[in-house]
């Protein structure tokens, strides 16, 4: 019934993807996470603990996505 009142355009399939990704970090924030990971070699939990002190909006999953994007999910410490 609602669809008839809204018109035929309302019945079309549309994307349900959000227009803005909630986890998207700025380039500066990404650079900070990259550099901290490379210089300290912290695992994801320790890195999250440190990063959350000055970038509180970045959660553990956000940091994982940033590291995955750069190929730093696992790091070999020499």
Beta strands, then each sheet from edge to edge (+ up, - down):
end
